[in-house]
């Protein structure tokens, strides 16, 4: 058996292996789980992710239930407690992780492909997935940790701004709530509600399995069947309701005892597979997504010294995700910084990009693309996105071509149609020493 230190070294070496665009294979298991597989035989490792349409957008009235359900799965299974489960994975050099977002909930495993070690890791992984114990003690501890987190959140201007921004942007839509829920909702959660959430959404037809590593397709098919064979078939979650458009500008100013003001501004952006994805993506790279060489950075940091960093980004989701701009500045400069933020965005929307900016953006995006695929875990991340959102299997193959095809006219057209500077959600937290 490899030592843990050697496994760590292998993990680091994996990031040095630059892959060509991976070949993606896709099929369904016997009980309807979608599977996406890429063979990566260079190192004796296998990365597995199982993703469910079970993010916080599925919470309903029980806000926080998706996050807590995902968090409690490895706290107890087949009579083992959290420490014993962790030891089982550690004994064979495997790494387990889990996470929950608005759209999805994930369980992930990295294991050596040695027959005995992989068998033991898969057995434990399956136990966590299909036979969790939902221990009462762990439930109370996780709830307490989340409630403590809410108290810490009240001291963070960034956390306060983000919560208010999403609430104002999405109104009554499920995306409006944070994945952790809120104090009132979490206090009311019970193990019964978590078990009900698990039974409804952790089912085979609502799952996607991703496998990347040193196994062949036949082995991958066997592993996929093994992992989900005991899950109930269930039903795929229904599509989320559409997000309602913003009807007017909203500005929220919240006093907070800090010398800095945290500013968020934005509106609805795009969904995964959006027809305007590439013009909006390349345009945002020029506007504020490329760090120190972006327009926002030039106007706000370089010319005026109003903020150390400023950014803009799109966060595509099942339905329209946010288009968000943000910065942090001295209280005395907050109004000026916000005005420059608005003016720079307005100028970009109305005037578009220059040929020089477009050329630089394309070179930067396509030149760094190989680094996005330089490890099995990164490839697995892309396969998760492709599988969960139903993107074409050639997404990675054609990505650079789509970027290079973007024109100045397409960027200007997309931003004029999609961004309304007069209907922005703006949140400012700070202003009170």
C-alpha positions as CSV (number, residue, x, y, z in Angstrom):
1,X,0.0,0.0,0.0
2,X,1.2,3.5,-0.8
3,X,1.9,5.8,2.1
4,X,-0.2,8.9,2.7
5,X,2.8,11.1,1.9
6,X,3.4,9.4,-1.4
7,X,-0.3,9.8,-2.3
8,X,0.0,13.5,-1.6
9,X,3.0,13.6,-3.9
10,X,1.1,11.8,-6.6
11,X,-1.8,14.3,-6.1
12,X,0.6,17.2,-6.8
13,X,2.1,15.5,-9.8
14,X,-1.3,15.1,-11.3
15,X,-1.5,18.9,-11.6
16,X,1.6,18.9,-13.8
17,X,0.1,16.6,-16.4
18,X,-1.3,18.7,-19.2
19,X,-4.1,16.8,-20.9
20,X,-5.4,17.2,-24.5
21,X,-9.1,17.8,-24.6
22,X,-10.4,14.6,-23.0
23,X,-12.6,12.1,-24.8
24,X,-15.9,12.0,-23.0
25,X,-18.1,8.9,-23.0
26,X,-21.7,8.9,-21.8
27,X,-24.3,6.2,-20.9
28,X,-27.1,5.4,-18.5
29,X,-27.0,2.8,-15.7
30,X,-29.7,0.2,-15.4
31,X,-31.7,2.4,-13.1
32,X,-31.4,5.6,-15.1
33,X,-28.3,7.4,-13.7
34,X,-26.5,9.4,-16.3
35,X,-22.7,8.6,-16.4
36,X,-19.9,10.6,-17.9
37,X,-16.4,9.0,-18.2
38,X,-13.0,10.0,-19.4
39,X,-10.1,7.6,-19.3
40,X,-6.8,9.1,-17.9
41,X,-4.4,6.2,-17.6
42,X,-1.3,8.3,-16.8
43,X,-1.5,7.8,-13.0
44,X,-3.1,5.0,-10.9
45,X,-5.8,7.2,-9.6
46,X,-9.6,7.5,-10.1
47,X,-11.8,10.6,-9.4
48,X,-15.5,10.0,-8.9
49,X,-18.2,12.5,-8.4
50,X,-21.9,11.8,-7.9
51,X,-24.0,15.0,-8.3
52,X,-27.7,15.3,-7.5
53,X,-30.2,18.0,-8.5
54,X,-30.5,18.5,-4.8
55,X,-29.1,21.9,-4.1
56,X,-30.6,24.6,-1.9
57,X,-33.0,25.6,-4.7
58,X,-34.9,22.5,-3.7
59,X,-35.2,23.5,-0.1
60,X,-38.8,24.6,-0.3
61,X,-40.0,26.0,3.0
62,X,-37.2,24.0,4.9
63,X,-34.4,26.4,4.1
64,X,-31.0,24.9,4.8
65,X,-32.2,21.3,4.4
66,X,-30.2,20.6,1.3
67,X,-26.9,21.8,2.9
68,X,-27.5,19.8,6.1
69,X,-28.6,16.7,4.3
70,X,-25.4,16.7,2.2
71,X,-23.3,17.4,5.3
72,X,-24.7,14.7,7.5
73,X,-24.2,11.8,5.0
74,X,-20.7,11.0,6.1
75,X,-21.4,11.5,9.8
76,X,-22.7,8.0,10.1
77,X,-23.3,5.0,7.9
78,X,-23.7,1.2,8.4
79,X,-23.2,1.8,12.2
80,X,-19.9,3.6,11.8
81,X,-19.4,7.1,13.1
82,X,-17.7,10.0,11.3
83,X,-14.3,9.2,12.7
84,X,-14.5,5.6,11.7
85,X,-15.7,6.4,8.2
86,X,-12.8,8.9,7.8
87,X,-10.4,6.2,9.0
88,X,-11.8,3.7,6.5
89,X,-11.0,6.1,3.6
90,X,-7.6,7.1,5.1
91,X,-6.5,3.5,5.5
92,X,-6.6,3.0,1.8
93,X,-5.4,6.4,0.8
94,X,-8.8,7.6,-0.4
95,X,-10.2,11.1,0.0
96,X,-13.9,11.8,0.4
97,X,-15.6,15.2,0.1
98,X,-19.1,16.6,-0.2
99,X,-20.5,20.0,-1.0
100,X,-23.9,21.7,-1.6
101,X,-24.7,24.7,-3.9
102,X,-27.9,26.3,-5.1
103,X,-28.3,23.9,-8.0
104,X,-26.5,20.8,-7.0
105,X,-25.2,18.6,-4.2
106,X,-22.1,16.5,-4.7
107,X,-20.3,13.5,-3.2
108,X,-16.7,13.0,-4.4
109,X,-14.1,10.3,-4.0
110,X,-10.4,10.1,-5.0
111,X,-8.9,6.7,-4.8
112,X,-5.9,4.7,-6.0
113,X,-6.8,2.1,-8.6
114,X,-5.1,-0.8,-6.9
115,X,-7.7,-3.5,-6.8
116,X,-7.9,-4.0,-3.1
117,X,-7.7,-0.3,-2.2
118,X,-10.2,0.8,-4.8
119,X,-12.6,-2.0,-3.7
120,X,-12.5,-0.9,-0.1
121,X,-12.9,2.8,-1.0
122,X,-15.9,2.1,-3.3
123,X,-17.5,0.0,-0.6
124,X,-17.3,2.8,2.0
125,X,-18.3,5.4,-0.6
126,X,-21.4,3.4,-1.5
127,X,-22.3,3.0,2.2
128,X,-22.2,6.7,2.8
129,X,-24.3,7.2,-0.3
130,X,-27.0,4.6,0.1
131,X,-27.0,3.6,3.8
132,X,-26.5,6.8,5.9
133,X,-27.5,6.6,9.5
134,X,-28.5,10.3,10.1
135,X,-27.2,10.3,13.7
136,X,-29.0,12.6,16.0
137,X,-25.8,13.8,17.7
138,X,-24.2,14.8,14.4
139,X,-27.4,16.6,13.4
140,X,-27.4,18.7,16.5
141,X,-23.7,19.5,16.1
142,X,-24.0,20.5,12.4
143,X,-27.0,22.7,13.3
144,X,-25.1,24.4,16.0
145,X,-22.2,25.0,13.7
146,X,-24.4,26.6,11.1
147,X,-26.1,28.8,13.7
148,X,-22.7,29.9,15.0
149,X,-21.8,30.7,11.4
150,X,-24.8,33.1,11.2
151,X,-23.4,35.0,14.1
152,X,-20.0,35.3,12.4
153,X,-21.8,36.4,9.2
154,X,-23.3,39.4,11.0
155,X,-19.7,40.7,11.5
156,X,-18.8,40.4,7.8
157,X,-19.8,43.2,5.4
158,X,-19.2,40.9,2.4
159,X,-21.6,38.2,3.8
160,X,-24.2,40.8,4.7
161,X,-24.0,42.3,1.2
162,X,-24.2,39.0,-0.6
163,X,-27.3,37.8,1.4
164,X,-29.1,41.1,0.7
165,X,-28.0,41.1,-3.0
166,X,-29.5,37.7,-3.7
167,X,-32.6,38.5,-1.8
168,X,-33.3,41.6,-3.8
169,X,-32.2,40.1,-7.1
170,X,-34.4,36.9,-6.9
171,X,-37.4,38.0,-4.7
172,X,-39.6,34.9,-4.2
173,X,-37.5,32.6,-6.5
174,X,-35.6,29.7,-4.7
175,X,-32.3,31.3,-5.7
176,X,-33.0,34.2,-3.3
177,X,-32.0,32.3,-0.2
178,X,-28.5,31.4,0.8
179,X,-27.6,27.7,0.8
180,X,-27.3,27.8,4.6
181,X,-30.8,29.1,5.0
182,X,-31.4,31.5,7.9
183,X,-31.5,31.3,11.7
184,X,-35.2,30.8,12.0
185,X,-35.4,28.1,9.3
186,X,-32.4,26.2,10.6
187,X,-33.6,26.2,14.2
188,X,-36.8,24.5,12.9
189,X,-35.2,21.8,10.9
190,X,-35.5,18.2,12.1
191,X,-33.9,14.9,11.2
192,X,-37.3,14.0,9.7
193,X,-37.1,16.8,7.2
194,X,-33.6,15.9,6.2
195,X,-34.5,12.2,5.7
196,X,-37.5,13.3,3.6
197,X,-35.2,15.5,1.5
198,X,-32.8,12.6,1.0
199,X,-35.5,10.2,0.0
200,X,-36.9,12.6,-2.6
201,X,-33.7,13.8,-4.3
202,X,-30.9,11.3,-3.6
203,X,-32.3,8.8,-6.2
204,X,-30.8,7.3,-9.3
205,X,-32.8,9.2,-11.9
206,X,-31.8,12.5,-10.3
207,X,-28.1,11.7,-10.3
208,X,-25.1,12.2,-12.6
209,X,-21.9,10.1,-12.1
210,X,-18.6,11.4,-13.3
211,X,-15.5,9.1,-13.5
212,X,-12.0,10.3,-14.6
213,X,-9.0,8.1,-14.1
214,X,-7.0,5.0,-14.8
215,X,-9.8,2.6,-15.6
216,X,-11.3,1.4,-18.8
217,X,-14.8,1.8,-19.9
218,X,-15.9,-1.6,-18.9
219,X,-14.5,-1.0,-15.4
220,X,-16.2,2.4,-15.2
221,X,-19.5,0.8,-16.2
222,X,-19.1,-1.7,-13.4
223,X,-18.2,1.0,-10.8
224,X,-21.2,3.2,-11.8
225,X,-23.6,0.2,-11.5
226,X,-22.1,-0.8,-8.2
227,X,-22.5,2.7,-6.7
228,X,-26.1,3.4,-7.5
229,X,-27.6,-0.1,-7.8
230,X,-29.2,0.2,-4.4
231,X,-30.5,3.7,-4.8
232,X,-34.3,4.0,-5.4
233,X,-35.0,4.9,-9.0
234,X,-37.1,7.9,-8.1
235,X,-37.7,10.8,-10.5
236,X,-35.6,13.5,-11.9
237,X,-36.3,16.8,-10.1
238,X,-38.6,19.1,-12.1
239,X,-37.1,22.1,-13.8
240,X,-36.9,25.2,-11.6
241,X,-39.3,28.0,-12.3
242,X,-38.1,30.8,-14.4
243,X,-36.6,33.9,-12.7
244,X,-38.8,37.0,-13.0
245,X,-37.2,40.1,-14.6
246,X,-36.1,43.1,-12.6
247,X,-38.7,45.9,-13.0
248,X,-36.8,48.8,-11.4
249,X,-33.5,49.7,-9.9
250,X,-33.1,49.0,-6.1
251,X,-30.4,50.5,-3.9
252,X,-29.8,49.2,-0.3
253,X,-27.5,51.1,2.0
254,X,-26.7,49.2,5.3
255,X,-24.8,50.7,8.1
256,X,-22.0,48.5,9.4
257,X,-19.2,49.3,11.9
258,X,-16.3,49.2,9.5
259,X,-13.9,51.7,7.9
260,X,-14.6,50.0,4.5
261,X,-17.8,49.9,2.4
262,X,-18.5,46.7,0.5
263,X,-20.4,47.4,-2.8
264,X,-22.2,44.9,-4.9
265,X,-24.1,45.8,-8.0
266,X,-25.7,43.6,-10.7
267,X,-28.7,42.1,-12.3
268,X,-29.8,38.8,-13.9
269,X,-27.1,37.2,-16.0
270,X,-27.3,34.0,-17.9
271,X,-28.1,30.3,-17.6
272,X,-25.9,27.3,-18.6
273,X,-26.2,26.7,-22.3
274,X,-27.3,30.3,-22.9
275,X,-27.3,31.4,-26.5
276,X,-25.3,34.5,-25.6
277,X,-22.8,32.7,-23.4
278,X,-19.7,33.3,-25.4
279,X,-20.2,37.0,-26.3
280,X,-21.1,37.7,-22.6
281,X,-18.2,35.7,-21.3
282,X,-15.6,37.3,-23.5
283,X,-17.1,40.7,-22.9
284,X,-17.0,40.3,-19.2
285,X,-13.3,39.2,-19.4
286,X,-12.6,42.7,-20.9
287,X,-14.9,44.5,-18.5
288,X,-13.9,43.1,-15.1
289,X,-13.2,39.3,-15.3
290,X,-9.5,39.5,-16.2
291,X,-8.1,41.0,-13.0
292,X,-5.5,43.7,-13.3
293,X,-5.9,44.3,-17.1
294,X,-9.7,44.8,-17.0
295,X,-11.5,48.1,-17.7
296,X,-12.9,48.2,-14.2
297,X,-9.5,47.8,-12.7
298,X,-8.0,50.5,-14.9
299,X,-10.7,53.0,-14.1
300,X,-11.2,52.3,-10.4
301,X,-7.8,51.1,-9.2
302,X,-5.1,52.4,-11.6
303,X,-6.5,55.8,-12.5
304,X,-8.2,56.7,-9.2
305,X,-6.9,54.4,-6.5
306,X,-10.5,53.9,-5.1
307,X,-10.1,50.2,-4.5
308,X,-7.4,47.5,-4.3
309,X,-9.5,45.1,-6.4
310,X,-12.7,45.3,-8.4
311,X,-14.3,42.5,-10.4
312,X,-17.3,41.5,-12.5
313,X,-18.5,38.0,-13.3
314,X,-21.3,35.8,-14.5
315,X,-22.5,32.8,-12.5
316,X,-24.5,30.7,-14.9
317,X,-27.0,28.3,-13.3
318,X,-30.0,26.2,-14.3
319,X,-32.0,29.4,-14.5
320,X,-30.6,32.9,-14.9
321,X,-27.7,33.3,-12.5
322,X,-26.4,36.7,-11.4
323,X,-24.2,39.1,-13.2
324,X,-22.3,40.8,-10.4
325,X,-19.8,43.6,-10.0
326,X,-18.1,44.3,-6.7
327,X,-15.5,46.2,-4.9
328,X,-14.4,47.4,-1.4
329,X,-13.4,51.0,-0.7
330,X,-13.0,53.5,2.1
331,X,-16.3,54.8,3.5
332,X,-15.4,58.3,2.4
333,X,-14.9,57.1,-1.2
334,X,-17.9,54.8,-1.5
335,X,-20.2,57.1,-3.5
336,X,-17.4,58.1,-5.9
337,X,-16.4,54.4,-6.4
338,X,-20.0,53.4,-7.1
339,X,-20.4,56.2,-9.7
340,X,-17.2,55.2,-11.5
341,X,-18.5,51.6,-11.4
342,X,-21.7,52.6,-13.0
343,X,-20.1,54.9,-15.6
344,X,-17.6,52.3,-16.6
345,X,-20.3,49.7,-17.1
346,X,-22.5,52.1,-19.0
347,X,-19.6,53.0,-21.3
348,X,-18.9,49.4,-22.0
349,X,-22.5,48.5,-22.7
350,X,-23.0,51.5,-25.0
351,X,-19.7,51.6,-26.8
352,X,-18.5,47.9,-26.7
353,X,-15.0,46.6,-26.8
354,X,-12.1,47.6,-28.9
355,X,-10.3,45.3,-31.4
356,X,-7.2,45.5,-29.2
357,X,-9.2,44.5,-26.1
358,X,-10.9,41.6,-27.9
359,X,-7.6,40.2,-29.3
360,X,-6.0,40.3,-25.8
361,X,-9.0,38.7,-24.2
362,X,-9.1,35.9,-26.7
363,X,-5.4,35.2,-26.3
364,X,-5.7,35.2,-22.5
365,X,-8.7,32.9,-22.4
366,X,-7.6,30.4,-25.0
367,X,-3.9,30.5,-23.9
368,X,-4.8,29.5,-20.4
369,X,-7.4,26.9,-21.4
370,X,-4.9,24.0,-21.1
371,X,-4.4,24.8,-17.4
372,X,-8.1,24.3,-16.8
373,X,-7.6,20.7,-17.8
374,X,-4.3,19.9,-16.2
375,X,-5.5,17.5,-13.6
376,X,-8.1,14.7,-13.3
377,X,-10.0,16.7,-10.7
378,X,-10.4,19.7,-13.0
379,X,-11.6,17.4,-15.8
380,X,-14.0,15.9,-13.5
381,X,-15.3,19.3,-12.6
382,X,-16.0,20.1,-16.3
383,X,-17.7,16.7,-16.8
384,X,-19.9,17.4,-13.8
385,X,-20.9,20.7,-15.4
386,X,-21.5,19.1,-18.8
387,X,-23.5,16.2,-17.3
388,X,-25.5,18.1,-14.8
389,X,-26.5,20.9,-17.2
390,X,-26.9,18.8,-20.3
391,X,-24.2,20.5,-22.3
392,X,-22.9,19.0,-25.6
393,X,-20.2,16.3,-25.2
394,X,-17.9,18.3,-27.5
395,X,-18.1,21.4,-25.2
396,X,-14.4,21.2,-24.4
397,X,-13.4,20.5,-28.0
398,X,-15.2,23.5,-29.4
399,X,-14.7,26.0,-26.5
400,X,-11.6,27.7,-28.0
401,X,-13.2,27.9,-31.4
402,X,-16.3,29.5,-30.0
403,X,-14.1,32.0,-28.1
404,X,-12.2,32.9,-31.2
405,X,-15.4,33.3,-33.2
406,X,-16.7,36.1,-31.0
407,X,-16.8,39.5,-32.6
408,X,-17.0,43.1,-31.3
409,X,-20.4,43.4,-32.9
410,X,-21.7,40.3,-31.0
411,X,-20.4,41.6,-27.7
412,X,-22.0,45.0,-28.1
413,X,-25.3,43.4,-29.3
414,X,-25.4,41.0,-26.4
415,X,-24.7,43.6,-23.7
416,X,-27.1,46.1,-25.1
417,X,-29.9,43.4,-25.1
418,X,-29.0,41.8,-21.7
419,X,-27.7,44.6,-19.4
420,X,-29.9,47.5,-18.4
421,X,-27.8,49.9,-16.3
422,X,-30.9,51.7,-15.1
423,X,-32.3,48.6,-13.5
424,X,-29.4,47.5,-11.3
425,X,-29.6,46.0,-7.8
426,X,-27.1,47.9,-5.7
427,X,-26.1,47.0,-2.1
428,X,-23.7,49.0,0.0
429,X,-22.6,47.8,3.4
430,X,-20.4,50.0,5.6
431,X,-20.3,53.7,6.2
432,X,-20.3,53.5,10.0
433,X,-16.9,53.4,11.8
